[in-house]
Amino acid sequence: MKINSIFTKNNKLKISILNNQYQHGDFKICFSLIYSIQKIDGGKISKKIGRYYEIYSEQDELIFTLQDPRIGA
């Protein structure tokens, strides 16, 4: 399995899961972010502590809408 991540220009995080031999929901993707997640497409949060997240995937592509940055606003 390989996981690629990219931040888009409109403050979204896109995660692509490649060569997945597991069923979605059988594994978690765990990470911490500077900004909070406002919305998830393609998965659901199983655990959240501060800005640490554990996500169950439902699709091969997850898109996270993040909170608006406060710097430069």
BATOR-239880 format. One line per field, with one value per residue: residue number from 1; x, z negated, y negated of N, C-alpha, C, O in turn. Coordinates in pm, 1 decimal. Each point is the difference from the previous one (the first is absolute). Last residue first. Layout:
# residues N
n	NUM,...
n_c1	X,...
n_c3	Z,...
n_c2	Y,...
ca_c1	X,...
ca_c3	Z,...
ca_c2	Y,...
c_c1	X,...
c_c3	Z,...
c_c2	Y,...
o_c1	X,...
o_c3	Z,...
o_c2	Y,...
***
This chain:
# residues 73
n	73,72,71,70,69,68,67,66,65,64,63,62,61,60,59,58,57,56,55,54,53,52,51,50,49,48,47,46,45,44,43,42,41,40,39,38,37,36,35,34,33,32,31,30,29,28,27,26,25,24,23,22,21,20,19,18,17,16,15,14,13,12,11,10,9,8,7,6,5,4,3,2,1
n_c1	-509.7,556.7,107.5,-243.5,-209.5,-321.8,-151.1,-177.1,-100.9,157.9,-124.1,269.1,-120.3,55.8,-550.8,-263.6,397.0,186.2,395.2,112.6,414.3,49.4,114.7,-302.1,-24.1,-457.8,-105.3,-301.4,-109.2,39.7,-130.8,37.3,-126.3,-173.5,183.8,68.8,627.5,509.1,535.9,427.9,124.4,118.1,-189.6,-19.0,-457.7,-97.9,-400.2,-241.6,-394.9,18.2,383.5,405.4,422.0,246.0,340.3,-94.7,-315.2,76.8,-272.8,97.1,-280.1,10.9,-128.3,127.1,454.9,159.6,270.8,53.8,311.8,-110.6,243.0,-99.1,181.9
n_c3	-738.1,-68.7,-455.5,-285.9,289.3,29.5,102.3,221.5,214.1,383.7,230.4,267.1,256.2,97.9,-311.4,-321.2,-563.1,-456.2,-412.5,-465.1,-176.9,-333.3,-124.6,-564.0,-146.6,161.7,404.8,237.1,602.9,585.0,598.5,445.8,-35.4,-448.8,-296.0,-342.5,-216.3,-90.9,-120.7,-56.6,91.6,96.3,-60.0,252.0,174.3,54.3,116.8,101.2,350.0,639.9,209.2,302.6,170.7,335.9,229.0,71.9,-68.8,-189.0,-146.5,-88.0,-251.1,49.4,17.9,541.8,374.0,-24.7,-70.5,-147.4,-20.7,-7.7,-90.9,117.6,-107.6
n_c2	-3686.7,268.9,415.4,259.0,559.0,451.0,521.8,432.7,535.2,428.7,557.9,503.2,534.0,453.7,176.2,32.8,-108.7,-288.1,-172.6,-385.6,-423.1,-519.3,-442.4,-10.0,426.7,394.6,472.4,250.5,-266.8,33.0,-105.2,-75.6,-624.1,-383.1,-522.1,-297.4,-4.6,-277.7,-85.7,-7.1,598.5,590.1,563.6,550.4,372.5,595.7,440.1,349.4,-304.4,58.4,328.0,206.8,57.9,-545.9,-375.1,-572.7,-506.1,-589.0,-527.1,-602.1,-489.2,-611.4,-479.5,-239.5,88.5,610.1,485.2,575.9,535.4,606.2,537.9,610.7,574.9
ca_c1	-143.1,-22.7,109.3,-19.8,116.3,66.4,-42.6,63.3,-11.3,-26.7,20.8,-59.4,40.2,143.8,33.8,-115.9,-29.4,-31.5,-102.1,2.0,-116.0,41.4,8.4,61.3,49.1,56.6,50.5,-28.3,89.4,-61.0,39.1,65.9,-66.4,71.5,-84.8,-138.5,-79.4,-105.3,-137.3,2.2,-2.0,-29.7,88.2,17.6,105.6,-13.4,123.1,80.8,-51.2,-10.5,-133.2,-93.9,-42.9,-61.9,35.1,32.6,46.5,-30.4,77.4,-45.8,99.8,-49.6,12.5,-116.7,3.7,-46.9,-85.0,28.6,-77.5,50.6,-88.6,70.5,-84.8
ca_c3	22.2,127.3,39.9,-66.6,-75.6,64.8,-47.3,-122.8,-0.1,-126.6,11.7,-109.3,-3.7,25.6,142.5,65.5,138.9,76.0,104.6,52.0,57.8,37.5,146.5,46.4,-123.6,13.9,-125.2,-104.5,-114.8,-123.2,-122.7,26.7,107.1,65.2,74.9,-3.1,112.7,-26.6,8.6,-61.8,89.1,-67.8,23.5,-119.6,36.0,-32.0,-42.8,-71.9,-135.7,-65.8,14.8,-110.4,-4.4,-127.1,-23.7,117.9,-46.6,93.2,-25.2,80.2,-0.3,-18.9,-138.6,-75.1,-15.7,115.6,-40.8,62.7,-50.1,47.8,-25.6,4.1,0.0
ca_c2	-19.9,-67.8,-88.4,-129.8,-48.1,-111.4,-131.9,-45.9,-145.3,-66.3,-143.4,-75.7,-140.2,-8.5,-6.1,61.3,-35.2,120.2,-1.0,136.1,67.3,135.2,4.4,-124.4,-59.0,-133.9,-55.3,98.6,-8.7,-50.7,68.6,127.3,74.2,109.9,92.5,-47.5,48.4,97.7,-50.8,-132.1,-115.3,-126.5,-113.6,-82.4,-93.5,-141.9,-64.4,98.2,13.1,-130.7,-56.8,12.4,139.0,36.6,140.9,79.9,129.9,108.8,121.0,112.8,105.4,135.7,46.3,-47.2,-145.7,-76.1,-111.7,-128.8,-113.6,-128.8,-113.1,-128.2,-116.8
c_c1	-39.7,-146.2,-30.3,107.0,-26.0,118.3,77.9,-50.8,50.8,-8.9,-47.0,31.4,-77.7,51.4,151.5,21.1,-125.1,-35.2,-17.9,-119.1,31.5,-125.0,65.0,-1.9,76.7,39.7,62.7,46.2,-40.3,102.4,-71.4,45.1,80.8,-88.9,88.1,-95.2,-143.1,-71.8,-99.8,-141.4,12.9,8.3,-43.1,100.0,9.2,119.6,-27.8,131.1,77.2,-69.6,-1.3,-137.1,-102.4,-48.3,-52.7,38.0,18.1,62.9,-48.4,93.7,-58.7,118.1,-69.0,-6.4,-115.6,5.9,-37.2,-96.9,46.6,-87.8,70.0,-102.0,89.7
c_c3	-28.3,30.2,136.0,39.2,-59.3,-84.1,73.2,-39.9,-135.3,23.3,-129.7,21.6,-110.8,0.1,14.2,150.7,46.4,141.4,57.5,93.2,34.0,46.2,47.4,151.9,40.7,-138.7,28.1,-136.9,-101.7,-113.0,-120.2,-123.0,22.8,107.2,63.6,64.4,-18.6,128.5,-25.7,-5.0,-80.1,102.1,-84.9,27.9,-117.2,55.5,-25.3,-50.5,-82.0,-134.5,-69.5,39.1,-111.1,5.1,-134.3,-41.2,123.7,-52.4,95.4,-25.5,74.6,3.9,-26.0,-140.8,-84.9,-30.5,124.7,-57.3,69.0,-56.3,45.9,-20.2,0.0
c_c2	-144.0,-26.4,-61.5,-99.5,-137.3,-44.1,-107.7,-137.5,-47.0,-149.8,-65.8,-146.8,-70.5,-143.3,-6.7,5.1,73.7,-43.0,140.1,10.6,144.5,73.7,129.2,-2.6,-124.9,-49.2,-135.7,-50.7,106.3,3.8,-56.4,76.1,126.8,60.5,106.6,101.6,-48.5,38.5,111.7,-56.2,-129.1,-112.7,-118.5,-111.6,-97.4,-76.3,-147.1,-58.4,102.2,18.2,-135.6,-53.4,26.1,144.4,49.7,142.3,87.7,128.3,108.3,117.0,118.3,95.0,133.8,61.6,-52.6,-149.0,-78.0,-103.6,-127.3,-110.2,-127.3,-110.9,-123.6
o_c1	-117.0,-33.2,-37.6,-21.2,-67.7,-11.3,112.3,-53.2,-52.2,92.4,-115.4,112.6,-122.9,120.9,71.4,-74.1,-28.6,-84.0,98.2,-114.1,111.0,-102.4,51.3,-106.6,107.9,-81.5,67.4,-54.8,-116.1,89.3,-82.3,65.5,119.9,-117.1,113.1,-114.9,-58.8,-8.9,26.2,-38.9,-28.6,77.4,-109.4,105.7,-98.9,111.2,-97.8,71.9,-16.1,-98.5,62.7,-12.3,-48.0,-88.7,72.6,56.3,-95.4,117.1,-119.3,120.9,-108.1,99.5,-66.5,-108.4,11.9,21.2,86.7,-117.3,117.2,-121.8,110.9,-110.7,106.1
o_c3	13.4,110.4,93.3,-9.7,60.7,-122.2,44.2,82.6,-103.9,55.0,-40.7,34.9,-4.3,4.5,-99.1,71.7,-44.7,19.4,31.6,-41.3,42.1,-68.3,111.7,61.5,58.4,-92.2,101.3,-103.1,-40.0,-1.9,11.8,12.2,27.0,-24.3,39.9,-42.2,-106.5,94.4,33.4,-100.1,-119.7,95.4,-56.4,58.4,-36.0,6.3,50.0,-74.8,-121.9,-11.1,-104.6,93.6,-14.8,78.8,-76.2,-107.4,73.2,-37.8,7.0,19.9,-34.5,68.2,-102.0,-53.8,-61.7,-114.5,81.2,-22.7,34.6,-9.5,-44.1,53.4,-62.4
o_c2	-35.6,-43.0,71.1,-120.9,-83.0,-9.6,24.1,-74.1,40.2,-59.9,13.9,-35.5,4.9,-22.7,-14.9,67.2,111.1,-87.8,67.2,-21.0,32.6,-2.6,6.8,1.0,9.7,-4.1,-18.8,39.0,7.7,84.8,-90.8,103.5,-7.1,29.3,-27.8,13.0,19.0,-78.5,115.5,-60.2,-2.9,7.6,-1.5,23.7,-63.9,52.4,-55.6,66.2,5.0,72.9,-16.7,-79.0,112.4,32.6,63.9,21.4,26.3,1.5,29.4,-12.0,47.8,-24.8,18.0,22.6,-105.9,-40.0,-32.5,29.6,-15.0,15.5,-30.2,5.6,-2.0
***
